[in-house]
Amino acid sequence: MPLATDDRPDPDSLAQASLREARARLKIFLGAAPGVGKTYEMLVQARRRQAEGVDVVAGYIETHGRAETAAQIGTLPLLPRRHMPYRGQSLEEFDLDAALARQPALLLVDELAHRNAPGSRHARRWEDVAELLAAGIPVWTTLNIQHLESLNDSVARITGVRVSETLPDHVLELADEIELVDLSPGDLRARLAGGQVYRPDMAKRALDGFFREGNLQALREIALRRAAQHVDAGLLDYMRLNAIAGPWPAGERILALVGPNGGKAVVRHAKRLADALRAPWIALHVEGAGASGEEQQALVLAAELGAEIESRGGEGVARAALEVSRSRNVSQIVTGRSPAPRAALARLLRRDLATALLRLAPDYTLHVVPTAPGRPRRLAARKLGWLPWAVSTGLVGMVIGLGELFSMWLEHEALGMLFLAAVVAAASLYGLRIALFTAAISFLSWNFLFIPPLYKLTINEPRDAIAIVVFAGVASTTGILASRLRAAAHAAQSRIEGLRRIGAFSRAFGMARTEADLREEIVRQGALIAGAAIFLSAGDARSSVLSGTAAEAQDLLNIRSAYPPADTMDEGSWAAAHRAFSRGEPTGRGTATLPFAAWRFLPLRISRQEHDKGETHVLGLLGVQPAAPLDAPTLQTLETLAGQAAVALERVILTGSMAREAARDETQKLLTTLLNSLSHDLRTPLTGIRGSAETLRSAWDRLSVAVRADLLASIEEDTGRMTRFLANITEITRLESGAVAPRMARVQPVDLVSAALARLPHDDRVTVAAADRLPMVLADPLLLEQVVFNVLDNALRYAPGSPVQVGISLRGADVVLQVDDDGPGIASVDLPHVFESFYRSNAAGDRVTGGVGTGLGLAIARGLIEVMGGRIEAVSPRPGARPGHPGTRMALTLPMTR
């Protein structure tokens, strides 16, 4: 008879349904590639809704110049676009605020994966859509399958094009409805060739590139699968929400039962079946007494093969399998065949799993996989010691004593109940074996001491036979139930401990910043689980496939960390470590490979996509040396530790590699900039010096005194320019190396401005306005003078003909020195970079006086002012600028002295 089903809706599905009801509906028109007609189909359906009286608004429609798409807009009201300034141009974006204010009954927002212009409220358009849904506005939108983040690498391998605009996969899960707009590759290529998608010149390149027929076939299959997955997920939600028991024959889903009846053979068969049916599959493990390491290895294999792992506890395997099958709409179940001769006894007792599933689950296809030949696995008997035997004997002795004391008042039948209570107590405390032992001595004591004829063992009457059966039955039943209860409690406690440790792993690994710190933490966590732990990794290689001796293993692998501290291992452990590292599989104690080694080694494996295929790399080994054999929950915790350690180690390695790569790129960039600057800023004055010197040498007698003096002054000016350039390079080098140590003193800012002006060529464009009774500032006089000089020189150089105003004022507890000009200002794209070393605006070369600068003046000014505890900022256009003259303001801020 089938098991009873739970008619209550799934709580998680109820929670998800309530969340969906709290927002508006989202419909996505999904396509395999551009040009299949997503926007066209969305507009066609929107106009139908408009004809039905629905308030439909086109929030953002991108026609890409396609006339037939633009014609479909028809009478749909268009929301005005928002203009966003960016790098000297104006970009048109979707106006989110206007849509929220309009509150239409249906809003059309094209191109869900679009990246918004800088300065928008949200970085991506899907975030705009999420806000619209939360505000109660239903949205229709479009999306191409290649924009999903999880498919980015796959699409790049298929098409050779890396898609830059992507969105998280969970956005697709937000959709209440997905409509697949499908077009065959041949028809899409015909549209391209006919100029219906791109211009003819672009269409030819697209046909030979992204839109090759093989690419379109692959993208079409991916889109169809994603749409089918969404439909399947919706069906499961509907079934759970309405408490409908499966299976519904809407699609295939495989369930593999991992346990005593089947391990790796069941997993491999389920994987082959899932691949053949192109169906998802689940590996179910029901925790209980006697769980083995083989089952744990089978679960690890299932995870590696792509199964979804489900673990249950405290219930029978058949019951758990049926509950999972009904809740997940499983169609086919894979289990193993019980090994003979146990199978015959199991069938006799109606406890064979396959038989139970055939009887209880007639709606499912059942696959029974033969187990590999070999010695049947025996459950390890728990060593009880002498205490349980002594306690159970003592319980029986207590009952005998009570019987002797109260024999005048108690009938021997009542004493039988006391003996039965002793059996139940022993069974509850110590399980089946002690229960049967207590039942035997209880029956013998009761029969010999209290049942007439006394002091004789007799089984002459039916009551004696019934008593034997009752005692044995109670002992067996109570013992088995107590054993299962203890096993379930132990499994539950192990799961709780495992979850606690997993959380501890995540927190501890997240705090590690270097490989050395992470290795120490991995070893510490391993030692907490197994008592002793060690971490090994290769010297230079991250992974390799080798075979050799223990001596070769010592040459290849190094002990990086250990607890308790250790620097070597025995030869057997070295051989096990070498095999684990080269094969990428657990070896050593308790495994099928070199099981007599003192250590058990777990590889820290990660998968990477290389050369268009997935490859597994071993980053290192975690070795543990437990004092006792490891049970299944502990093995699972160690596997989890190894998995999280591998991810954390890869993160630290990649972070370090990226930091080093960024440093190298920055160094190369600075070196290239320096060489370009040297080439430009030294060549120009050297050319002038050479020309003047050659003229003086060849025509000294023919030149007038005034011409000679002018040429000599030119040489002197160019020499000074070179000297200043080299001094700037020396100064910026000192600043970046931290070699500048300011000598702080109380200085008057007005005096420093005067000193800086004295160093500049006389220019009546500069005016100074200082507030009355200005306090002094704490600064290095020479360094602050250099800062003011550089800022003034920059203003005079890049704002030719413009007046320059210097203002000094008190603002709170700070003294602010402002240098304003009425020049053309600084472009918004250049403004964040004006204080970077060697940065020069491309637009400045045609308006600068005295030649283009070195790009170091403002960088030096910022470095010097920050060394003295101040700050500098640039504002353009400056406040109060005249129309047509945006100008620039450089503001120096220093704390005043008390």
C-alpha positions in Angstrom: 0.0 0.0 0.0 1.5 3.4 -0.9 2.6 5.7 1.8 0.3 8.5 2.8 1.0 11.9 1.3 1.1 15.3 3.0 -1.8 17.4 1.6 -0.4 20.6 3.0 1.3 23.2 0.6 5.1 23.5 0.8 6.0 26.4 3.2 8.8 27.6 1.0 6.5 27.8 -2.0 4.0 29.7 0.0 6.7 32.2 1.0 7.9 32.6 -2.6 4.3 33.1 -3.7 3.7 35.8 -1.2 6.9 37.6 -2.4 5.7 37.4 -6.0 2.3 38.8 -5.0 4.0 41.7 -3.3 5.4 43.0 -6.6 4.1 43.5 -10.2 4.5 40.9 -12.9 7.5 40.6 -15.2 7.4 39.1 -18.7 10.6 38.5 -20.6 10.7 38.0 -24.4 13.8 35.7 -24.7 15.8 35.2 -27.9 18.8 33.2 -28.9 20.4 36.1 -30.8 19.9 39.7 -32.0 17.4 40.0 -34.9 15.0 37.1 -34.0 12.2 39.6 -33.5 11.9 40.0 -29.7 11.1 43.7 -29.7 8.8 43.3 -32.7 6.8 40.6 -31.0 6.6 42.5 -27.7 5.2 45.6 -29.6 2.7 43.4 -31.4 1.3 42.0 -28.2 1.4 45.4 -26.5 -0.8 46.9 -29.2 -3.2 44.1 -28.7 -3.4 44.9 -25.0 -3.8 48.6 -25.8 -6.7 47.7 -28.1 -8.3 45.9 -25.1 -8.2 49.1 -23.1 -5.0 48.6 -21.1 -2.9 51.7 -20.4 0.4 50.6 -22.2 3.4 52.9 -22.3 6.6 52.4 -24.3 9.2 53.4 -21.7 12.2 52.6 -23.8 12.2 51.0 -27.3 15.4 50.4 -29.2 14.6 49.9 -32.9 18.2 49.7 -34.1 17.0 51.5 -37.3 14.7 48.7 -38.3 11.7 50.2 -40.1 9.3 47.3 -39.4 10.0 47.5 -35.7 9.5 51.2 -35.6 6.2 50.8 -37.4 4.9 48.5 -34.7 5.1 51.3 -32.1 2.1 52.8 -33.8 -0.1 54.7 -31.3 1.7 53.5 -28.2 2.6 56.6 -26.1 6.4 57.0 -25.8 8.0 58.1 -22.6 10.5 60.9 -23.2 14.1 59.7 -22.8 16.5 61.2 -20.2 19.6 62.9 -21.6 22.8 62.1 -19.7 26.1 64.1 -20.4 29.1 61.7 -20.8 32.5 62.6 -22.1 31.4 65.6 -24.0 28.3 64.0 -25.5 24.7 63.4 -24.6 23.5 59.8 -24.1 19.8 58.9 -24.2 18.6 56.7 -21.3 15.4 55.3 -19.9 13.8 57.8 -17.5 13.0 55.8 -14.4 11.5 58.7 -12.5 9.2 59.6 -15.3 8.0 56.0 -15.5 7.4 55.9 -11.7 5.4 59.2 -11.9 3.4 58.0 -14.9 2.3 54.7 -13.3 1.1 52.9 -16.4 -0.8 49.6 -16.3 1.9 48.0 -18.5 5.4 49.4 -19.3 7.6 48.3 -22.1 11.4 48.5 -21.4 13.6 47.1 -24.1 17.1 45.5 -23.6 17.1 44.3 -20.0 20.9 43.7 -19.9 21.8 47.3 -20.9 24.4 49.1 -18.9 23.2 52.6 -17.9 25.3 55.7 -18.4 27.5 56.9 -15.5 25.5 59.1 -13.1 22.3 57.1 -13.5 20.5 55.9 -10.3 21.2 52.3 -11.1 24.2 50.8 -12.9 22.1 48.3 -14.9 18.7 48.5 -16.5 17.5 45.3 -14.8 17.9 47.2 -11.5 15.6 49.9 -12.9 13.1 47.1 -13.8 13.3 45.7 -10.2 12.4 49.1 -8.8 9.5 49.4 -11.2 8.2 46.0 -10.1 8.5 46.9 -6.5 6.5 50.0 -7.2 3.7 47.9 -8.6 4.2 48.6 -12.3 4.1 45.5 -14.6 7.0 45.3 -17.1 7.6 43.6 -20.4 11.2 43.5 -21.5 13.5 41.7 -23.9 16.7 39.7 -23.4 19.2 37.7 -25.5 20.4 34.4 -23.9 24.1 35.4 -24.3 23.7 38.1 -21.7 23.3 35.7 -18.8 26.3 35.9 -16.6 26.7 32.1 -16.1 26.8 31.6 -19.9 29.5 34.3 -20.6 32.4 31.9 -20.9 30.3 29.3 -22.9 29.1 32.0 -25.3 32.7 33.3 -25.7 33.9 29.8 -26.6 31.1 29.2 -29.0 31.1 32.5 -30.9 34.6 33.9 -30.2 32.9 37.1 -28.9 33.0 38.1 -25.2 29.7 39.8 -24.2 30.4 42.8 -22.0 26.8 43.5 -20.9 25.6 40.7 -18.6 23.1 40.3 -15.9 22.9 37.8 -13.0 20.9 34.6 -13.6 18.6 35.3 -10.7 17.0 38.1 -12.8 15.7 35.5 -15.2 14.2 33.7 -12.2 12.2 36.9 -11.3 10.2 36.5 -14.5 6.6 35.4 -14.0 6.5 34.5 -17.7 9.1 33.9 -20.3 8.1 33.8 -24.0 10.8 32.3 -26.3 10.9 34.2 -29.6 12.4 31.5 -31.9 13.7 31.8 -35.4 15.6 29.1 -37.3 19.3 29.9 -38.0 18.6 29.8 -41.8 15.8 32.3 -41.5 17.8 34.6 -39.3 20.8 34.6 -41.6 18.4 35.3 -44.5 17.1 38.4 -42.6 20.7 39.5 -42.1 21.6 39.0 -45.7 18.5 41.0 -46.7 19.5 44.0 -44.5 16.6 43.6 -42.1 18.9 43.4 -39.0 22.1 45.4 -39.8 23.4 47.6 -42.5 24.7 45.6 -45.5 28.4 46.3 -44.6 27.8 45.2 -41.0 25.6 42.3 -42.0 28.4 40.7 -44.1 30.8 40.8 -41.2 28.2 39.5 -38.8 27.4 36.5 -41.1 31.0 35.5 -41.2 31.4 36.0 -37.4 28.9 35.9 -34.6 26.0 34.8 -36.9 27.6 31.6 -38.3 25.1 28.9 -38.6 26.8 26.6 -36.0 26.9 29.5 -33.5 23.2 30.2 -34.0 22.4 26.5 -33.6 24.3 26.3 -30.3 22.7 29.5 -28.9 19.3 28.4 -30.0 19.7 25.1 -28.0 20.9 27.1 -24.9 17.9 29.4 -25.2 15.5 26.5 -25.5 17.0 24.7 -22.5 16.8 27.8 -20.3 13.2 28.4 -21.3 12.4 24.7 -20.5 14.2 25.0 -17.2 12.1 28.0 -16.3 8.9 26.1 -17.2 10.0 23.1 -15.2 10.7 25.3 -12.2 7.3 26.9 -12.5 5.6 23.5 -12.7 7.4 22.4 -9.5 6.4 25.6 -7.7 2.8 25.0 -8.7 2.8 21.4 -7.5 4.4 22.4 -4.2 2.1 25.4 -3.7 -1.0 23.2 -4.3 0.3 20.1 -2.5 0.1 18.0 -5.7 2.1 14.8 -5.3 4.3 13.8 -8.3 5.1 12.5 -10.7 3.6 14.6 -13.4 4.9 13.4 -16.7 6.0 16.8 -17.9 9.7 16.1 -18.0 12.4 13.6 -16.8 14.2 13.9 -13.5 16.4 11.2 -12.0 16.8 10.3 -8.3 19.9 8.2 -7.3 19.7 6.5 -3.9 23.2 6.4 -2.3 23.4 4.0 0.7 24.2 0.4 1.7 22.4 -0.9 -1.4 24.4 1.1 -3.8 27.3 3.6 -4.0 29.4 4.6 -7.0 27.8 2.1 -9.3 24.4 3.7 -8.7 25.8 7.2 -9.1 27.5 6.4 -12.4 24.3 4.7 -13.8 22.2 7.7 -12.8 24.7 10.1 -14.5 24.6 8.0 -17.7 20.8 8.0 -17.6 20.6 11.7 -16.9 22.9 12.4 -19.8 21.0 10.2 -22.2 17.7 11.9 -21.2 19.3 15.3 -20.8 17.6 15.5 -17.5 18.6 16.9 -14.1 19.4 14.4 -11.4 19.5 14.2 -7.6 21.6 12.1 -5.3 19.8 11.2 -2.1 21.5 9.9 1.0 19.6 8.9 4.1 21.8 9.1 7.2 21.6 6.3 9.7 23.6 3.7 11.7 26.6 2.1 10.0 27.1 4.8 7.3 30.4 4.0 5.6 33.2 5.9 3.9 32.1 4.3 0.6 28.8 6.1 0.7 30.6 9.4 1.4 32.9 8.8 -1.6 29.8 8.1 -3.7 28.3 11.4 -2.7 31.5 13.2 -3.5 31.5 11.5 -6.9 27.9 12.6 -7.5 28.7 16.2 -6.7 31.7 16.1 -9.1 29.4 14.7 -11.8 26.9 17.5 -11.4 24.2 16.0 -9.2 22.2 18.0 -6.7 22.9 16.5 -3.3 20.0 15.9 -0.9 20.6 14.5 2.6 17.9 13.2 4.9 18.0 11.8 8.4 15.7 10.0 10.9 13.5 8.2 8.4 13.6 5.1 6.3 15.2 5.1 2.8 12.0 4.1 1.0 10.0 6.8 2.8 12.6 9.5 2.1 12.9 8.5 -1.5 9.2 8.7 -2.1 8.9 12.1 -0.3 11.7 13.6 -2.4 10.3 12.1 -5.6 6.9 13.5 -5.0 8.2 17.0 -4.0 10.7 17.2 -6.8 8.6 15.6 -9.5 11.1 12.8 -10.0 10.2 10.3 -12.8 12.9 7.6 -12.4 14.6 6.2 -9.4 18.0 4.4 -9.4 19.0 2.1 -6.6 21.3 -0.9 -6.0 20.6 -4.6 -5.6 21.2 -6.0 -2.1 24.1 -8.4 -2.2 23.4 -12.1 -1.7 22.8 -13.9 0.6 21.5 -10.8 2.5 19.0 -10.1 -0.3 17.1 -13.3 0.3 16.7 -12.6 4.0 15.8 -9.0 3.3 13.1 -10.0 0.9 11.8 -12.6 3.4 11.5 -9.9 6.0 10.1 -7.5 3.4 12.9 -5.1 4.0 14.6 -5.1 0.6 14.7 -1.6 -0.7 14.0 -2.4 -4.3 11.1 -4.6 -3.3 9.7 -1.9 -1.1 9.9 0.7 -3.8 8.2 -1.6 -6.3 5.4 -2.1 -3.8 5.1 1.5 -2.6 5.9 3.5 -5.8 4.1 2.0 -8.8 4.1 5.4 -10.6 7.9 5.6 -10.9 10.3 3.9 -13.3 12.7 1.9 -11.1 16.3 1.0 -12.1 18.0 -1.7 -10.0 21.8 -1.6 -10.5 23.8 -4.7 -9.8 26.4 -4.2 -7.1 30.1 -4.9 -7.8 31.1 -8.5 -6.8 33.2 -8.7 -3.7 33.0 -9.2 0.0 29.8 -7.8 1.5 30.3 -4.9 3.7 29.8 -5.6 7.4 28.8 -2.9 9.8 31.5 -2.3 12.4 30.3 -3.5 15.8 30.5 -0.9 18.5 32.8 -1.9 21.3 30.8 -1.8 24.5 33.4 -2.7 27.1 32.5 -4.4 30.4 30.3 -1.6 31.9 27.1 -2.4 29.9 27.2 -6.1 30.7 27.8 -5.3 34.4 25.0 -2.7 34.5 22.5 -5.1 32.8 23.5 -7.9 35.2 23.0 -5.5 38.1 19.5 -4.5 36.9 18.5 -8.2 36.9 20.1 -8.6 40.3 18.1 -5.7 41.7 14.9 -7.3 40.4 15.8 -10.6 42.0 16.4 -8.9 45.3 13.1 -7.1 45.1 11.4 -10.4 44.3 13.0 -12.1 47.3 12.0 -9.3 49.6 8.4 -9.0 48.4 7.8 -12.6 47.3 5.1 -12.9 50.0 3.0 -10.1 48.4 4.0 -10.4 44.7 2.8 -13.1 42.4 5.4 -14.4 40.0 3.5 -13.0 37.1 4.0 -9.5 38.5 7.7 -10.2 39.0 7.8 -11.0 35.3 6.8 -7.4 34.5 9.7 -6.2 36.7 12.1 -8.4 34.7 10.6 -7.1 31.5 11.2 -3.5 32.8 14.9 -4.4 33.3 15.1 -5.6 29.7 13.5 -2.4 28.4 15.9 -0.3 30.5 19.0 -2.2 29.2 17.8 -2.0 25.6 17.2 1.8 25.9 20.7 2.3 27.3 22.9 0.0 25.3 21.0 -1.4 22.3 20.2 -4.8 20.8 23.0 -7.0 22.0 22.8 -6.0 25.7 19.0 -6.2 25.5 19.1 -9.8 24.3 21.6 -10.7 27.0 19.4 -9.1 29.6 16.3 -10.9 28.3 18.1 -14.2 28.5 19.3 -13.9 32.1 16.0 -12.3 33.1 14.0 -15.2 31.8 16.3 -17.7 33.3 16.3 -16.0 36.7 12.5 -15.6 36.6 12.0 -19.2 35.6 14.5 -20.7 38.0 13.8 -18.6 41.1 10.2 -17.6 41.0 8.1 -19.9 38.8 7.0 -23.2 40.4 8.6 -25.7 40.6 11.3 -23.4 42.2 14.9 -23.9 41.5 14.3 -25.8 38.3 14.4 -24.7 34.7 11.2 -25.9 33.2 9.3 -25.0 30.0 6.3 -27.3 30.5 3.4 -24.9 30.0 2.4 -22.6 27.2 3.0 -19.6 29.4 6.7 -20.4 29.5 7.0 -20.5 25.8 4.9 -17.2 25.5 7.2 -15.6 28.1 10.3 -16.5 26.1 8.7 -15.0 22.9 7.7 -11.9 24.8 11.0 -11.3 26.4 12.9 -11.8 23.1 10.4 -9.7 21.2 10.5 -6.8 23.6 14.3 -7.0 23.8 14.7 -7.0 20.0 12.1 -4.3 19.3 13.3 -2.0 22.0 16.9 -2.6 21.2 16.5 -1.9 17.5 14.4 1.2 18.1 16.9 2.5 20.7 19.8 1.8 18.3 18.0 3.7 15.5 17.1 6.6 17.9 20.7 6.9 19.0 21.9 6.7 15.4 19.4 9.4 14.3 20.4 11.6 17.3 24.1 11.1 16.5 23.5 11.9 12.8 21.5 15.0 13.8 24.2 16.1 16.2 26.8 15.5 13.5 24.8 17.6 11.0 24.5 20.4 13.5 28.2 20.2 14.3 29.0 20.1 10.6 27.0 23.2 9.9 28.7 25.0 12.8 32.1 24.0 11.4 31.1 25.1 7.9 30.2 28.5 9.2 33.5 28.6 11.2 35.4 27.6 8.0 33.8 30.4 6.0 34.6 33.0 8.7 38.1 31.9 9.3 39.0 31.5 5.7 37.5 34.9 4.9 39.8 36.6 7.3 43.0 35.1 5.8 44.8 37.5 3.5 48.0 35.6 2.5 48.7 32.1 1.5 50.7 31.5 4.6 47.8 32.7 6.9 45.3 30.6 5.0 47.5 27.4 5.2 47.8 27.9 9.0 44.0 28.3 9.3 43.4 25.2 7.1 45.7 23.1 9.3 44.1 24.5 12.5 40.6 23.6 11.4 41.7 20.1 10.3 43.3 19.5 13.6 40.1 20.5 15.4 38.3 17.8 13.5 40.8 15.0 13.5 43.4 15.8 16.1 46.5 16.3 13.8 46.6 17.9 10.4 49.2 18.8 7.8 49.3 20.9 4.6 51.4 20.0 1.6 51.9 21.7 -1.7 54.3 21.6 -4.7 57.2 23.9 -4.9 56.5 25.6 -8.1 53.8 23.6 -10.0 50.2 24.0 -8.9 49.3 20.6 -10.3 50.8 17.7 -12.1 50.2 14.0 -13.0 53.2 12.0 -11.9 54.0 8.5 -10.7 57.0 7.7 -8.6 58.4 6.7 -5.3 58.2 8.3 -1.8 61.6 9.9 -2.4 60.2 11.6 -5.5 57.2 12.7 -3.5 59.5 14.4 -1.0 61.2 16.2 -3.8 57.9 17.3 -5.3 55.9 18.2 -2.2 56.8 20.4 0.7 55.2 20.5 4.2 54.0 24.1 4.4 52.2 23.9 7.8 51.4 21.2 10.4 49.7 20.9 13.8 51.3 19.6 16.0 54.4 21.0 14.3 56.1 18.5 12.0 58.6 18.6 9.2 58.6 15.0 7.9 56.4 11.9 7.6 57.0 8.1 7.1 57.6 6.7 3.7 54.1 5.2 3.4 52.5 8.6 4.1 54.8 10.3 1.5 53.7 7.7 -1.1 50.0 8.3 -0.2 50.5 12.0 -0.5 52.2 11.7 -3.8 49.4 9.6 -5.2 46.7 12.0 -3.9 48.4 14.9 -5.5 49.1 13.3 -8.8 45.6 11.6 -9.1 43.5 14.2 -7.4 41.8 11.6 -5.2 41.7 10.8 -1.4 44.4 8.3 -0.4 45.9 6.9 2.8 44.2 5.8 6.0 40.7 4.5 5.6 40.6 4.7 1.8 40.9 2.1 -0.9 44.4 3.4 -1.9 47.3 2.8 0.5 44.9 2.3 3.5 47.6 1.3 5.9 49.3 4.8 5.7 49.4 6.7 9.0 47.8 9.8 7.3 44.7 10.3 5.2 45.2 12.9 2.4 42.4 15.0 0.8 43.3 16.9 -2.4 42.3 20.6 -2.6 40.8 20.5 -6.1 39.5 23.3 -8.3 38.1 23.2 -11.8 39.1 25.7 -14.4 38.2 26.2 -18.1 41.4 25.9 -20.2 41.7 25.3 -23.9 37.9 25.0 -24.3 37.6 22.2 -21.7 37.3 21.8 -18.0 40.5 20.7 -16.2 40.9 19.9 -12.5 43.9 21.3 -10.7 45.2 20.3 -7.3 46.4 23.3 -5.2 47.6 21.3 -2.3 46.8 18.4 0.1 45.2 18.4 3.5 46.4 15.5 5.6 44.8 14.3 8.9 45.9 11.7 11.4 42.9 10.7 13.4 43.3 8.7 16.6 40.2 6.5 15.7 38.5 5.6 12.5 36.4 8.5 11.0 32.7 8.1 10.8 30.7 9.3 7.8 29.6 12.8 9.2 33.2 13.5 10.1 34.4 12.5 6.7 31.8 14.7 5.1 33.0 17.6 7.3 36.6 17.0 6.2 35.4 16.9 2.5 33.6 20.2 3.1 36.7 21.7 4.7 38.9 20.6 1.7 36.4 22.1 -0.7 36.1 25.4 1.0 39.9 25.5 1.6 40.4 25.0 -2.2 38.1 27.8 -3.0 39.7 30.1 -0.4 43.2 29.2 -1.5 42.4 29.9 -5.2 40.9 33.2 -4.2 44.0 34.2 -2.3 46.3 33.0 -5.1 44.2 34.9 -7.8 44.0 38.0 -5.6 47.8 38.0 -5.2 48.3 37.3 -8.9 45.9 40.1 -9.9 47.6 42.5 -7.5 51.0 41.6 -8.9 49.7 41.9 -12.4 48.1 45.3 -11.6 51.4 46.5 -10.1 53.3 45.3 -13.1 50.9 47.0 -15.4 51.0 50.2 -13.4 54.8 50.1 -13.3 54.9 49.5 -17.1 52.4 52.3 -17.6 54.4 54.8 -15.5 57.6 53.7 -17.2 56.1 54.2 -20.6 54.7 57.6 -19.6 58.1 58.6 -18.1 59.9 57.6 -21.3 57.4 59.4 -23.5 57.7 62.5 -21.2 61.5 62.3 -21.3 61.4 62.0 -25.1 59.1 65.0 -25.4 60.2 67.3 -22.7 64.0 66.8 -23.2 64.0 66.6 -27.0 62.3 70.0 -27.4 64.8 72.1 -25.3 67.8 70.0 -26.6 66.7 70.8 -30.1 66.6 74.5 -29.3 69.9 74.4 -27.5 71.5 72.5 -30.4 70.1 74.9 -33.0 71.2 78.0 -31.1 74.7 76.6 -30.4 75.2 75.6 -34.0 74.1 79.1 -35.2 76.5 80.8 -32.7 79.4 78.5 -33.7 79.0 78.8 -37.5 77.9 82.5 -37.7 79.4 84.2 -34.7 81.1 87.0 -36.6 78.1 87.7 -38.8 75.6 88.0 -36.0 74.9 91.2 -34.3 75.3 91.6 -30.5 71.6 91.6 -30.0 71.1 88.4 -31.9 73.9 86.7 -30.0 72.4 87.8 -26.7 69.0 86.5 -27.8 70.4 83.1 -28.8 72.4 82.8 -25.5 69.2 83.7 -23.6 67.3 81.0 -25.5 70.0 78.4 -24.5 69.8 79.6 -20.9 66.0 79.3 -20.9 66.0 75.8 -22.4 68.6 74.7 -19.9 66.5 76.0 -17.1 63.5 74.2 -18.5 65.4 70.9 -18.6 66.6 71.5 -15.0 63.1 72.1 -13.8 61.9 69.0 -15.5 64.6 66.8 -13.9 63.9 68.4 -10.6 60.2 67.6 -10.9 61.0 64.0 -11.6 63.3 63.9 -8.6 60.6 65.5 -6.4 57.8 63.1 -7.5 60.1 60.1 -6.9 60.9 61.4 -3.4 57.2 61.9 -2.7 56.2 58.4 -3.9 59.0 56.8 -1.9 58.0 58.7 1.3 61.4 60.4 1.5 59.9 63.9 2.0 59.9 65.0 5.6 58.4 68.5 6.1 59.8 70.9 8.6 56.6 72.4 10.0 56.5 75.9 11.2 54.0 78.8 11.7 53.8 80.7 8.4 51.7 83.5 7.0 50.0 82.3 3.7 50.1 85.9 2.2 53.9 86.0 2.4 54.2 82.6 0.7 52.0 83.8 -2.2 54.2 86.8 -2.6 57.3 84.6 -2.6 55.8 82.3 -5.2 54.8 85.3 -7.5 58.3 86.6 -7.3 59.6 83.3 -8.9 57.2 83.7 -11.8 57.8 85.9 -14.8 56.2 89.3 -14.3 52.5 88.9 -15.2 50.0 91.6 -14.4 47.1 89.1 -14.9 47.6 87.8 -11.3 45.7 89.6 -8.5 45.7 88.7 -4.8 42.8 89.3 -2.4 43.3 88.2 1.3 40.9 88.5 4.2 41.8 90.7 7.1 43.6 89.3 10.2 44.3 85.9 8.7 45.7 83.4 11.1 48.9 81.6 10.4 49.0 78.0 9.2 51.3 75.1 10.2 53.3 74.1 7.2 56.8 73.8 5.7 57.5 77.3 4.2 59.6 76.0 1.3 57.2 73.2 0.4 54.1 75.3 0.6 55.8 78.0 -1.6 56.5 75.3 -4.2 52.8 74.2 -4.0 51.6 77.7 -4.6 54.1 78.2 -7.4 53.0 75.0 -9.2 49.3 75.9 -9.0 49.9 79.5 -10.3 52.2 78.3 -13.0 49.5 75.8 -14.1 46.8 78.5 -14.2 48.9 80.9 -16.2 50.0 78.1 -18.6 46.6 76.6 -19.4 44.5 79.7 -19.3 46.3 82.1 -21.7 45.1 85.6 -21.6 42.8 84.9 -18.7 43.0 86.9 -15.4 44.0 84.8 -12.4 42.6 85.7 -9.0 44.2 84.4 -5.8 41.9 84.5 -2.8 42.8 83.7 0.8 40.1 83.3 3.4 39.2 81.6 6.7 36.6 78.7 6.5 35.9 77.3 9.9 39.1 76.0 11.4 40.9 76.0 8.0 42.6 78.5 5.8 41.7 78.2 2.2 43.8 79.5 -0.7 41.9 79.6 -4.0 43.4 80.2 -7.5 40.7 81.0 -10.0 41.0 81.5 -13.7 38.5 82.3 -16.6 40.1 79.9 -19.0 38.3 77.1 -21.0 38.2 74.9 -17.9 38.9 71.2 -17.5 36.7 68.5 -19.3 34.7 66.3 -17.0 36.6 63.3 -18.3 39.9 64.8 -17.3 38.9 66.3 -14.0 39.4 63.1 -11.9 42.9 62.7 -13.3 44.5 66.1 -13.1 46.5 65.3 -10.0 47.9 62.0 -11.4 51.6 61.8 -12.4 52.4 62.5 -16.1 48.7 63.1 -16.9 48.1 65.7 -19.6 44.8 66.5 -21.2 44.7 65.7 -24.9 42.6 68.9 -25.5 45.1 71.2 -23.8 47.9 71.0 -26.4 46.4 73.6 -28.8 45.8 76.3 -26.1 48.7 76.0 -23.7 51.4 78.7 -23.6 55.0 77.9 -23.1 54.7 74.4 -24.4 52.8 71.4 -23.0 53.8 70.8 -19.4 55.3 67.6 -18.0 52.2 66.5 -16.2 54.0 66.6 -12.9 53.2 70.1 -11.5 49.8 69.3 -9.9 50.9 65.8 -8.9 53.8 67.3 -6.9 51.5 70.0 -5.5 49.1 67.3 -4.2 51.8 65.2 -2.8 53.4 68.1 -0.9 50.2 69.5 0.5 49.1 66.1 1.7 52.5 65.5 3.4 51.8 68.7 5.4 48.3 67.6 6.4 46.3 69.6 3.9 44.4 68.9 0.8 43.9 70.2 -2.7 40.9 69.9 -5.1 40.0 71.1 -8.5 36.6 72.4 -9.5 35.6 73.1 -13.1 33.5 75.0 -14.1 34.3 77.2 -11.2 31.6 78.8 -9.1 30.5 82.2 -10.4 32.1 81.7 -13.8 31.1 84.0 -16.7 29.0 82.6 -19.6 31.4 81.0 -22.1 34.3 81.0 -19.7 33.9 78.0 -17.4 37.3 78.5 -15.8 38.9 76.4 -13.1 39.3 76.7 -9.3 42.2 75.1 -7.5 41.6 75.2 -3.7 44.3 74.6 -1.1 43.1 73.9 2.4 45.4 73.9 5.5 44.5 73.9 9.2 45.2 77.1 11.0 47.4 77.3 14.1 46.0 77.9 17.5 
